[in-house]
Amino acid sequence: MADKILRCKDCGAEFTFTESEQQFYAEKGFTNEPGRCPDCRRARKQQNRGGYGDRNRERVMYSAICAECGCETQVPFQPREDRPVYCRDCYAKHSNSYSHGNRGSSSRYAARY
């Protein structure tokens, strides 16, 4: 296997797809060669980082009432009427019982913050 010269589909620059990168792709089972140069891949990855990876963005929190104790809590997702939401303390009680094989509904949401 020899190094290959490829052209970036974003910026049009030529870049080298090295022999070691080709081996890595083969080991991972990737069948397509990279379409972007390392700089454009890095920029695209940064641009697509959202949710928990984007540390500069303010996380939106939603108010909810705990289904077990009735206290108000904040959760990082939009609560739904058909699923219970738990405060931190009640979630801890439920998650401990889940880990010991006493699983209730597997569709429960809970505040983890």
N, C-alpha and C positions, 0 to 999 in steps of 0.2 A: 504494500500500500504506500503510495506517495502523497505528499502534500498536494492539495488542490487549490486552485485560485478560483474563487466564486465572486459574484457581483451581488451587492446588497440591493434588495428590492425596495428599500426605503430611500437611501441616500445615493445609490448608484456606485458607491466606492467599491473597489476590489479589496478582498480580504482573503487570508489564507485559512483553509480548513486543514489543519495539521493532521499528520498521521496519527498522533496520540488522540486528538479529538475524534477522528474517524473510528478508532478502536473503542473509545468510550461510547460513542453512539451505537456501535455494533453490540457492545456488551449490554447496553440498556434496551436493545431491541428496536431502536429508532430506525425507521426506514427512509426518512427524508433527510436531505442535507439541510443545514441551516440556511434560511433565506435572508437573514439580516447579519450585518457585521456586528462584532462585539459591542461597539458603541451604541448602535441602534437597538440591539437586544437589551442592553442595560437601560437605555432611555425608555424603551417600551415597558420594561418590567417596573421601573419607577412610576411611570404614568398609570399603570394598571393596578398598582398597589392601593388597596382600599381597605375598608373595614378595620380590622385590628392592626394591620401592618402600617397604616398611615398614622403615625404618632402626632403629626401636626394638626390633624383634623379633630375638631370637638366631637365627642361621642354623643349621640342623641339618646337621652334616657326618657323612659315613659313611666308615668305613675300607674300603680296597680294596687289592688287590695289583696292581701294574702288570703288564699282559700282556706287556710287552716286556722290562723289566729285572728284574722281580720284587721291587722295593722297595715298602714300604708307603706309601700316599698317602691323602689325605683328599679327598673329593669331595662336592659339595652335592646329590647325588641318590642314590637307592637303587640300587646296582649290580645288574645282572642277570647271571645265569649265562651266558646266550647271547650276551653282547656284551662285547668287551674294554674295559678301562679302562686309561688311561695316566697315568703321573705327569706332572708339569709338563714335565720335560726331554724325555721320549719323545713327549709330545703335540706339543711344539714341532717336533720332527723330522718327525712325521707331517703336521702342518698345513702345514709348508713344502713337503713333497712334494705335498700336495693342491693347493696354490695354483699349482703348476707343471704341473698336468695329469696327475699320476701318482696319480689317485684309486684307492684300494682300495675297501673296503666303505664305502658312504656311511652305514652304520648304526653307526659307531663312536662310543662315548662317550669323553670324555676329561676329565681334571681340568684346569681352567683357572685354578686358584688356586695 
